[in-house]
Amino acid sequence: MLGLDQAFPPMGYVDTQTGDIVGFDIDLATEACKRLGIELELQPIDWNNKTAELNNGNVDCLWNGFSKTEEREKEFLLSIPYMKNDQIILVKSGSDYKGLDDLKGKTIGVQTDSSAETALNDNPDFTNSLKNVVKIDDYSKAVMEIQNGTIDAIAIDEVVARYYLIKNPDAYTILKDEDGEDASLATEDYVIGFRKGDTALKEKIEGALQEMAKDGTMADISEKWFDADITTVGK
């Protein structure tokens, strides 16, 4: 049973046309389970309650753009990393912000209990300069809030931000720093979270991922979703 936040595109989310749960992580998990002869079941959960959902046995892993942190290393059994991700700032197109300093006195939205929220907490000078940090249930709501003007920016995973940029390139832009590079709050690894002690399941999944990286299947899945191989297994 795979636990996921069903509003985290392009890693795992509900396709509004079909009602199916789709995404990069879903394709990755589907292929891994197929190779292991395991029937994959997808279980959307309240991401705020992910620890309880896993430890109570309601799901067997957390696999949905799950970032590695020191706190999570203590709390969960984490897989090898399979992708890198930056925590960046998304702003409305046409905004004249240049760097994090320009957001002083502004309002930023962030998903509750997300890695982006952790990144904000780890950058207190920047966070304390803001007028307000608004916690939002999921990023689909956050991008609507930024269009409505109720928030000025969103702290968000780069891979999620780029999904929205592809879907609506004229609506949003990634905040740049003074050098013209994407302003980053943190660089992280995506991993899979297992219960402490579930070493056998972890090792089986990792073995499947390593096979997929070696034979090119992982690269193909990445190309499908990101138009490039941005995975890191075996590299």
C-alpha positions in Angstrom: 0.0 0.0 0.0 1.6 3.2 -1.2 0.7 6.4 0.8 0.6 9.6 -1.2 -0.6 13.2 -1.3 -3.0 13.0 -4.2 -2.5 16.7 -5.1 1.3 16.8 -5.7 1.8 16.9 -9.5 3.7 15.7 -11.3 4.8 13.1 -8.7 1.4 11.8 -7.8 -2.0 13.4 -8.4 -5.6 12.8 -9.6 -6.1 13.2 -13.4 -9.2 15.4 -13.6 -10.2 13.9 -16.9 -10.0 10.2 -15.9 -10.2 10.3 -12.1 -7.1 8.1 -12.0 -4.1 8.7 -9.8 -1.1 9.3 -12.1 2.4 10.8 -11.9 6.1 10.1 -12.1 6.3 8.4 -8.8 3.2 6.3 -9.6 4.9 5.1 -12.8 8.1 4.4 -11.0 6.3 2.4 -8.2 4.1 0.6 -10.7 7.2 -0.7 -12.7 9.1 -1.6 -9.5 6.1 -3.6 -8.1 5.6 -5.3 -11.4 9.2 -6.5 -11.4 8.8 -7.7 -7.8 5.5 -9.4 -8.4 3.8 -7.1 -5.8 0.3 -5.8 -6.4 0.5 -2.0 -6.1 -2.3 -0.3 -4.2 -2.5 3.5 -4.0 -3.8 5.1 -0.8 -4.3 8.9 -0.8 -3.7 10.1 2.8 -3.8 13.4 4.7 -0.1 14.4 4.3 -0.2 16.0 7.8 -0.9 12.5 9.2 1.6 10.6 7.2 3.6 9.3 10.1 0.6 7.8 11.8 -0.7 6.4 8.6 2.6 4.6 8.1 3.3 3.5 11.7 -0.3 2.3 12.1 0.0 0.0 9.1 -2.5 1.8 6.9 0.2 2.2 4.3 3.5 0.4 3.7 5.5 3.3 2.3 5.4 7.1 1.6 6.4 7.6 -2.0 5.3 10.9 -3.4 8.1 13.5 -3.8 9.2 12.7 -0.2 12.3 14.7 0.7 15.1 13.4 2.8 15.7 15.4 6.0 17.6 14.8 9.2 14.3 14.6 11.1 12.9 12.1 8.7 16.0 10.0 8.9 15.3 9.6 12.6 11.6 9.0 12.1 11.5 6.7 9.1 13.6 4.1 7.2 14.6 5.9 4.0 15.5 4.5 0.7 18.5 5.5 -1.5 17.8 8.9 -3.2 16.4 8.7 -6.8 16.1 12.4 -7.7 17.4 15.8 -6.6 15.0 18.7 -6.0 15.4 22.3 -5.0 13.0 24.3 -2.9 12.3 27.4 -4.9 10.0 30.4 -5.0 7.2 30.7 -7.6 5.8 34.2 -8.4 3.3 35.6 -10.7 4.5 36.4 -14.2 5.3 40.1 -14.6 6.4 40.4 -11.0 9.5 42.6 -10.7 11.0 40.7 -7.8 14.7 40.2 -8.1 16.0 37.9 -5.4 14.7 36.9 -1.9 15.3 40.4 -0.5 12.6 41.8 -2.8 10.0 39.7 -1.0 10.5 41.6 2.3 7.1 42.5 3.7 5.3 40.1 1.3 3.1 37.1 1.9 4.3 33.6 0.9 2.1 30.5 0.7 3.5 27.1 1.6 2.0 23.6 1.8 1.5 22.5 5.5 4.1 20.0 6.7 6.0 20.1 3.5 9.7 20.3 2.7 9.2 23.8 1.5 7.9 24.7 5.0 11.0 23.1 6.5 13.2 25.1 4.1 11.5 28.3 5.3 12.1 27.4 8.9 15.7 26.7 8.1 16.1 30.2 6.6 14.9 32.4 9.5 16.4 35.6 8.3 14.4 35.4 5.1 11.2 34.1 6.8 11.3 36.8 9.5 11.5 39.4 6.8 8.2 38.3 5.3 4.8 39.9 6.3 3.2 36.5 6.6 3.6 32.8 5.8 0.2 31.3 4.8 -0.2 27.5 5.2 -2.2 26.0 2.4 -3.6 22.4 2.0 -2.0 21.7 -1.4 -0.3 23.4 -4.2 -3.3 23.4 -6.6 -4.9 25.8 -4.1 -1.7 27.8 -3.7 -1.4 28.5 -7.4 -5.0 29.8 -7.4 -4.2 32.0 -4.4 -1.2 33.6 -6.2 -3.4 34.3 -9.3 -6.1 35.8 -7.1 -3.4 38.0 -5.5 -4.1 36.8 -1.9 -0.4 35.7 -1.7 2.6 37.2 -3.4 4.7 34.0 -3.9 4.8 30.3 -3.1 7.6 28.3 -1.6 7.5 25.0 -3.6 9.4 22.0 -4.8 11.1 22.8 -8.1 9.7 19.7 -9.9 6.1 20.7 -8.9 6.7 24.3 -9.9 8.0 23.2 -13.4 4.8 21.2 -13.8 2.7 24.3 -13.4 5.0 26.3 -15.7 4.6 23.7 -18.4 0.8 23.7 -18.0 0.5 27.5 -17.9 3.8 29.1 -18.9 2.4 32.7 -19.1 1.0 32.6 -15.5 4.1 32.0 -13.3 7.8 32.4 -13.2 10.6 31.1 -10.9 12.1 33.8 -8.7 15.7 34.5 -9.8 18.6 35.7 -7.7 20.9 38.6 -8.4 23.0 36.3 -10.8 19.9 35.3 -12.8 19.9 31.8 -11.3 16.9 30.2 -9.7 16.8 31.4 -6.1 17.0 28.2 -3.9 16.1 27.8 -0.3 17.4 24.2 -0.1 18.6 21.4 -2.3 17.3 17.9 -1.3 17.0 14.3 -2.3 13.7 12.5 -3.0 13.5 9.2 -1.2 10.9 6.6 -0.2 9.9 6.4 3.4 9.3 3.0 5.1 8.6 2.0 8.7 11.6 1.5 10.9 12.4 -2.2 10.7 11.0 -2.8 7.2 14.4 -3.4 5.8 13.4 -6.3 3.6 10.8 -4.3 1.7 13.2 -1.3 1.4 15.9 -3.5 -0.1 13.5 -5.1 -2.6 12.3 -1.8 -3.8 15.8 -0.4 -4.0 16.9 -3.4 -6.0 14.1 -2.9 -8.5 15.0 0.8 -8.9 18.7 -0.1 -9.5 17.6 -2.6 -12.2 15.4 0.1 -13.8 18.2 2.6 -13.8 20.6 0.1 -15.3 18.3 -1.0 -18.2 17.1 2.6 -19.0 13.5 2.2 -17.8 13.9 4.8 -15.1 15.3 7.3 -17.7 12.3 6.6 -20.0 9.8 7.4 -17.2 11.7 10.6 -16.4 11.7 11.6 -20.1 8.0 11.1 -20.2 7.3 13.5 -17.3 10.2 15.9 -17.4 11.5 15.8 -21.0 14.9 14.8 -19.5 16.5 12.2 -17.3 16.8 13.9 -13.9 17.0 10.7 -11.9 20.1 10.0 -9.8 20.2 6.2 -9.1 23.5 4.7 -10.2 24.9 8.1 -11.2 
